[in-house]
Each structure stands twice: as C-alpha cells, then as structure tokens.
Amino acid sequence: MEISVAFPARLVDNPVMSITSDRNEPSIRPRGAAASRLTEREWIDAAFRHIAKANFDDIRVEELAREMGVTKGSFYWHFRNRQHLVERVLEHWMDRATIQVTRWARSEEEGGLERLERLLSLPANTPPDKRGAEIELAVRSWARREKLAADTVRKVDEVRADFFRELMADLGLDGEEAAKRAAIAQSFMLGEALLQTGRTKAERLATVRACAEMIAAPARP
C-alpha cells in the first residue's frame, strides 16, 4: 500500500533523522550583505528554532528578523504576513513528519521486522540538538487551541497510521490485529520521542528491539 498525500509542490525534500527534523539543518547566516538574501526556507528554519525553544504563539516577525540580522522587509519578500509564515511552517513540519520519514524507511531492502525496528529507533538515534521532539510537542500543544494546527496534526497522525499498517502487512498481519499493532507501534514511537527518562541510548535501543519483536510476533490462532 502506497501512501498518497497532497502536499504543495514547493515543499523541500531533505533527509531526516527523527520523526520531525532535518538531518542537515541549515545554520543561521552571518549578518551583513549575505543576510539580505535570506530565502523563504531560512525564515522557516528560524521559526522552527524559535518554536523548539518557545511556542507558536510567541513567533514574532520582529524577533525573527532581529535574530537573523535583517529588516522586516526581507520577511515580506517571501510572506504576506505572520499567518502566512505559520501556514508554511506547518506545511514543512507535515512534510518532515510524514513524507520524508516514510521515504527514508522504504530506502533499504530489508524484512518487515528490520524495517519496523529501524523506524522505531529513529528517536533514540537522533542527536538531541535536532530538536524534533520539541517541535512536535509545540505543534501538538498549539493544536489544542488552533484549528489549522489541529487539522495538520490529524493528517500527520493519519499518514503515520497508514504507514504503520503497511508495515504490519509486511509482517503478514491484517485486519483488526494489524490495526491494533500498528497503533501500538505508532504510540511507542511518539512516546520514545517525547519522553525524557534519562535512559542511555543502548537502553533505549534494547527497548526498541523488544517492542519490535513483540509487535512482529505471530498472531495467536
């Protein structure tokens, strides 16, 4: 089963190392002449950095411009207003959290159990400075009071659920049993990304392995 989701064609295609963050996150450009040529993507990345430290409600054009050493005129070259920026941030987050992750998960020729374990291990294998979990938490928190964010989170969860059901089919599972195990896998992965338990990476990967094996175990007669 191939997942099909309509995304704007302008969304970028970058590899990811977590459920929500790019592997090669651009650094902030230096102040000066180069800063006057900021791209739309650099404004969006600046907003992501701000969201990871604060929340969506605190996004201010003036503050982002000050952080990057440019005037607000650079912002309005790419965005109509703050709301337009927020919409584009959510579009990029949806792409990072679904299309890029599922493409990465399909990139290796491997069995169902190996692919499931590799996917579930993404949070443990992601460097903390990528801030994917913080961004995900901020989006989900904002979704409790903003319809656009709520609709985006719902779509992301649906695409992720479809992909986990696809993985269950690879394991020879179907029907209600596949749906239940897909939900367990999806919940585990999100919990692994958001929980701060102080476990070592080795301990987390051992838990991932145990979870993947339980999910992939043959269905009871």
PECORCOR-V626308 format. One record per residue. N is the residue number from 0. RES is the residue in three letters. PHI is phi in radians with two decimals (* if undefined). PSI is psi as a letter, one per 30 degrees, with the letter a starting at -180 (NA if undefined). OMEGA is omega as a letter, one per 20 degrees, with the letter a starting at -180 (NA if undefined). Layout:
# PECORCOR-V626308
n=(N,N)
res=(RES,RES)
phi=(PHI,PHI)
psi=(PSI,PSI)
omega=(OMEGA,OMEGA)
This chain:
# PECORCOR-V626308
n=(0,1,2,3,4,5,6,7,8,9,10,11,12,13,14,15,16,17,18,19,20,21,22,23,24,25,26,27,28,29,30,31,32,33,34,35,36,37,38,39,40,41,42,43,44,45,46,47,48,49,50,51,52,53,54,55,56,57,58,59,60,61,62,63,64,65,66,67,68,69,70,71,72,73,74,75,76,77,78,79,80,81,82,83,84,85,86,87,88,89,90,91,92,93,94,95,96,97,98,99,100,101,102,103,104,105,106,107,108,109,110,111,112,113,114,115,116,117,118,119,120,121,122,123,124,125,126,127,128,129,130,131,132,133,134,135,136,137,138,139,140,141,142,143,144,145,146,147,148,149,150,151,152,153,154,155,156,157,158,159,160,161,162,163,164,165,166,167,168,169,170,171,172,173,174,175,176,177,178,179,180,181,182,183,184,185,186,187,188,189,190,191,192,193,194,195,196,197,198,199,200,201,202,203,204,205,206,207,208,209,210,211,212,213,214,215,216,217,218,219,220)
res=(MET,GLU,ILE,SER,VAL,ALA,PHE,PRO,ALA,ARG,LEU,VAL,ASP,ASN,PRO,VAL,MET,SER,ILE,THR,SER,ASP,ARG,ASN,GLU,PRO,SER,ILE,ARG,PRO,ARG,GLY,ALA,ALA,ALA,SER,ARG,LEU,THR,GLU,ARG,GLU,TRP,ILE,ASP,ALA,ALA,PHE,ARG,HIS,ILE,ALA,LYS,ALA,ASN,PHE,ASP,ASP,ILE,ARG,VAL,GLU,GLU,LEU,ALA,ARG,GLU,MET,GLY,VAL,THR,LYS,GLY,SER,PHE,TYR,TRP,HIS,PHE,ARG,ASN,ARG,GLN,HIS,LEU,VAL,GLU,ARG,VAL,LEU,GLU,HIS,TRP,MET,ASP,ARG,ALA,THR,ILE,GLN,VAL,THR,ARG,TRP,ALA,ARG,SER,GLU,GLU,GLU,GLY,GLY,LEU,GLU,ARG,LEU,GLU,ARG,LEU,LEU,SER,LEU,PRO,ALA,ASN,THR,PRO,PRO,ASP,LYS,ARG,GLY,ALA,GLU,ILE,GLU,LEU,ALA,VAL,ARG,SER,TRP,ALA,ARG,ARG,GLU,LYS,LEU,ALA,ALA,ASP,THR,VAL,ARG,LYS,VAL,ASP,GLU,VAL,ARG,ALA,ASP,PHE,PHE,ARG,GLU,LEU,MET,ALA,ASP,LEU,GLY,LEU,ASP,GLY,GLU,GLU,ALA,ALA,LYS,ARG,ALA,ALA,ILE,ALA,GLN,SER,PHE,MET,LEU,GLY,GLU,ALA,LEU,LEU,GLN,THR,GLY,ARG,THR,LYS,ALA,GLU,ARG,LEU,ALA,THR,VAL,ARG,ALA,CYS,ALA,GLU,MET,ILE,ALA,ALA,PRO,ALA,ARG,PRO)
phi=(*,-1.68,-1.43,-2.15,-2.36,-1.48,-2.10,-1.00,-1.08,-1.37,-1.10,-1.35,-2.10,-2.08,-1.16,-2.18,-2.17,-2.59,-1.27,-2.55,-2.36,-1.30,-1.19,-1.92,-1.20,-1.12,-1.48,-1.20,-1.23,-1.19,-1.24,2.03,-1.07,-1.10,-1.15,-1.24,-1.88,-1.03,-1.57,-1.00,-1.06,-1.18,-1.13,-1.13,-1.12,-1.11,-1.13,-1.07,-1.08,-1.19,-1.08,-1.11,-1.65,-2.30,-2.83,-1.11,-1.06,-1.58,-1.18,-2.27,-1.02,-1.05,-1.21,-1.11,-1.10,-1.11,-1.06,-1.70,1.27,-2.30,-1.56,-1.14,-1.04,-1.09,-1.09,-1.28,-1.21,-1.93,-2.28,-1.23,-2.90,-1.06,-1.06,-1.08,-1.05,-1.05,-1.07,-1.21,-1.07,-1.15,-1.07,-1.15,-1.09,-1.09,-1.13,-1.08,-1.45,-2.30,-1.01,-1.18,-1.17,-1.18,-1.12,-1.08,-1.12,-1.55,-1.29,-1.98,-1.44,-2.71,-1.30,-1.05,-1.13,-1.10,-1.18,-1.08,-1.13,-1.11,-1.20,-1.16,-1.48,-0.96,-1.03,-1.20,-1.56,-1.57,-1.02,-1.00,-1.27,-1.32,1.09,-1.07,-1.14,-1.10,-1.16,-1.03,-1.11,-1.14,-1.12,-1.17,-1.15,-1.14,-1.12,-1.25,-2.33,-2.31,-1.08,-1.05,-1.15,-1.09,-1.12,-1.15,-1.08,-1.06,-1.13,-1.08,-1.10,-1.18,-1.15,-1.08,-1.08,-1.05,-1.20,-1.14,-1.15,-1.07,-1.11,-1.13,-1.11,-1.09,-1.53,1.49,-1.79,-2.64,1.10,-1.11,-1.11,-1.13,-1.11,-1.14,-1.23,-1.11,-1.14,-1.11,-1.10,-1.11,-1.14,-1.08,-1.12,-1.15,-1.11,-1.07,-1.29,-1.70,-1.28,-2.05,-1.90,1.37,-1.28,-1.30,-1.07,-1.07,-1.15,-1.13,-1.18,-1.14,-1.16,-1.03,-1.04,-1.10,-1.13,-1.07,-1.17,-1.14,-1.15,-1.50,-1.05,-0.96,-1.15,-1.19,-1.06)
psi=(k,k,k,k,k,j,l,k,f,f,k,l,j,k,l,l,g,a,f,g,k,k,e,i,k,k,l,k,l,l,l,a,e,e,f,f,h,k,l,e,e,e,e,e,e,e,e,e,e,e,e,f,f,c,l,e,f,g,k,k,e,e,e,e,e,e,e,f,h,l,l,f,e,e,e,f,f,f,k,e,a,e,e,e,e,e,e,e,e,e,e,e,e,e,e,e,f,d,e,e,e,e,e,e,f,f,f,k,j,l,l,e,e,e,e,e,e,e,e,f,f,e,e,e,f,k,k,e,f,f,g,e,e,e,e,e,e,e,e,e,e,e,f,f,g,j,e,e,e,e,e,e,e,e,e,e,e,e,e,e,e,e,e,e,e,e,e,e,e,f,g,g,l,l,b,e,e,e,e,e,e,e,e,e,e,e,e,e,e,e,e,e,e,f,k,j,f,g,l,l,e,e,e,e,e,e,e,e,e,e,e,e,e,e,e,f,k,k,k,k,NA)
omega=(a,r,r,r,a,r,r,a,a,r,a,r,r,r,a,r,r,a,a,a,a,r,a,a,a,r,r,r,r,r,r,a,a,a,a,a,r,r,r,a,a,r,a,r,r,r,r,r,a,a,a,a,a,r,a,a,a,r,r,a,a,a,r,r,r,r,a,r,r,r,r,r,r,r,a,r,a,a,r,a,a,a,r,r,a,r,a,r,r,r,r,r,r,r,r,a,a,a,a,a,a,r,r,a,r,a,a,r,a,r,a,a,a,r,r,a,r,r,a,a,a,r,a,a,a,r,a,a,r,r,r,a,r,r,r,a,r,r,a,r,r,a,r,a,a,a,a,r,r,r,r,r,r,r,r,r,r,r,r,r,r,a,r,r,r,r,r,r,r,r,r,a,r,r,a,a,r,a,a,a,r,r,r,a,a,r,r,a,r,r,r,a,a,a,r,a,r,r,r,r,r,r,r,a,r,r,r,a,a,r,a,a,r,a,a,a,r,r,r,a,NA)
